[in-house]
């Protein structure tokens, strides 16, 4: 999946408090997620490890700031937010939270057993 699609997956994952494995299963199995991501109904999804790799790439350099600026630009173009001059972010706390999340999810994924409830089939 492209970073443009993985970013909303990360947001949905955070909003629903899901592990990487559960989020990847939701992309494969849940119609609401497929609709939100603009995927076809038969889209096979991705392996759950893609999410931690994506977070690692976003945490490098100023990528988190650029991603946030892109999201704000798209929201402004859609008329969902107003531009208020220059956008500046301090991503220090965001990057720390991502690193903390990665460590916690490593433990959670190690302890996680079976597939996501209601979904048949293994990782894509």
C-alpha positions as CSV (number, residue, x, y, z in Angstrom):
1,X,0.0,0.0,0.0
2,X,1.1,3.5,-0.6
3,X,2.0,5.9,2.3
4,X,-1.2,7.9,1.3
5,X,-3.3,4.8,2.2
6,X,-1.2,3.7,5.2
7,X,-1.5,7.1,7.0
8,X,-5.4,6.7,7.3
9,X,-4.9,3.1,8.3
10,X,-2.7,4.4,11.2
11,X,-5.4,6.9,12.2
12,X,-8.1,4.3,12.1
13,X,-5.9,1.9,14.0
14,X,-5.3,4.5,16.7
15,X,-9.0,5.6,16.9
16,X,-10.1,2.0,17.4
17,X,-7.1,1.0,19.6
18,X,-6.1,-1.9,17.4
19,X,-2.8,-3.8,17.2
20,X,-1.0,-3.9,13.9
21,X,-2.4,-7.4,13.2
22,X,-5.9,-6.3,14.0
23,X,-5.6,-3.2,11.8
24,X,-4.3,-5.3,8.8
25,X,-7.2,-7.7,9.3
26,X,-9.7,-4.8,9.4
27,X,-8.3,-3.6,6.0
28,X,-8.9,-7.1,4.6
29,X,-12.3,-7.8,6.2
30,X,-14.2,-4.7,7.1
31,X,-16.3,-2.9,4.5
32,X,-16.1,0.4,6.4
33,X,-12.3,0.4,6.3
34,X,-12.2,-0.6,2.6
35,X,-14.6,2.2,1.8
36,X,-12.6,4.8,3.8
37,X,-9.4,3.7,2.1
38,X,-11.0,3.6,-1.4
39,X,-10.2,-0.1,-1.8
40,X,-12.0,-2.7,-3.9
41,X,-14.1,-5.2,-2.0
42,X,-11.7,-8.0,-3.0
43,X,-8.5,-6.1,-2.1
44,X,-6.2,-8.6,-0.3
45,X,-4.8,-6.0,2.1
46,X,-1.3,-6.3,3.4
47,X,0.9,-8.0,6.0
48,X,0.6,-6.4,9.5
49,X,4.4,-5.8,9.6
50,X,3.9,-3.1,7.0
51,X,2.4,-0.8,9.6
52,X,5.5,-0.8,11.9
53,X,7.8,-0.3,8.9
54,X,5.6,2.6,7.8
55,X,5.8,4.2,11.3
56,X,9.6,3.8,11.3
57,X,9.9,5.5,7.9
58,X,7.6,8.4,9.0
59,X,9.7,8.9,12.2
60,X,12.8,9.5,10.1
61,X,13.8,13.2,9.6
62,X,11.0,15.6,9.0
63,X,8.6,13.2,7.3
64,X,6.0,13.4,10.1
65,X,5.9,17.2,9.7
66,X,5.6,16.9,5.9
67,X,2.9,14.3,6.2
68,X,0.9,16.5,8.6
69,X,1.3,19.5,6.3
70,X,0.0,17.4,3.4
71,X,-3.0,16.3,5.4
72,X,-3.8,19.8,6.4
73,X,-3.5,21.0,2.8
74,X,-5.9,18.3,1.6
75,X,-8.4,19.1,4.4
76,X,-8.2,22.8,3.5
77,X,-8.7,22.1,-0.2
78,X,-11.8,20.1,0.8
79,X,-13.0,23.0,2.8
80,X,-12.9,21.1,6.1
81,X,-10.4,23.4,7.8
82,X,-9.3,27.0,7.3
83,X,-5.8,28.0,6.6
84,X,-4.4,30.3,9.3
85,X,-1.1,31.3,7.9
86,X,2.0,29.2,8.3
87,X,1.7,25.8,9.8
88,X,4.4,24.8,12.2
89,X,4.6,21.6,14.3
90,X,6.9,20.3,16.9
91,X,7.0,16.6,16.1
92,X,9.1,15.7,19.2
93,X,6.2,14.5,21.2
94,X,4.6,12.8,18.2
95,X,7.8,10.9,17.4
96,X,8.2,9.9,21.1
97,X,4.7,8.5,21.1
98,X,5.3,6.6,17.9
99,X,8.5,5.0,19.4
100,X,6.6,4.2,22.6
101,X,3.8,2.7,20.5
102,X,6.2,0.6,18.5
103,X,7.7,-0.9,21.7
104,X,4.3,-1.6,23.2
105,X,3.1,-3.2,20.0
106,X,6.1,-5.4,19.7
107,X,5.1,-6.9,23.1
108,X,1.4,-7.0,22.2
109,X,2.1,-8.7,18.8
110,X,4.4,-11.2,20.5
111,X,1.6,-12.1,22.9
112,X,-1.2,-12.0,20.3
113,X,-2.6,-15.4,19.4
114,X,-5.4,-16.0,16.8
115,X,-6.9,-14.0,14.0
116,X,-9.2,-11.0,14.4
117,X,-12.7,-12.0,15.4
118,X,-15.1,-12.3,12.5
119,X,-12.4,-12.5,9.8
120,X,-11.5,-15.7,8.0
121,X,-8.2,-16.2,6.3
122,X,-4.6,-15.4,7.1
123,X,-2.4,-12.5,6.4
124,X,-2.4,-11.3,2.8
